[in-house]
Amino acid sequence: MLSNIGIPGLILILVLALIIFGPKKLPEIGRAVGQTLKEFKKSARELTNDVADDVKNEINDVKSEIKDVKETVSK
């Protein structure tokens, strides 16, 4: 979505933001957007790591069960 905007579109968005919010509020809004994006990325990374850990645990459980079955069958 954002990849199709281009430089003229970004300039237009910045000018509109400057007109709507004014020069005093714009830095505050920029910081808030930056912090929000940072938190979103952090949450997404944590969720990805949690899912990866769960999958690894499940794989290890299945491997353990397969090993147990092989030992039982070979006896």
Secondary structure, DSSP 8 states (H G I E B T S, - for coil): -GGGTHHHHHHHHHHHHHHHHHHHHHHHHHHHHHHHHHHHHHHHHHHHHHHHHHHHHHHHHHHHHHHHHHHHHH-
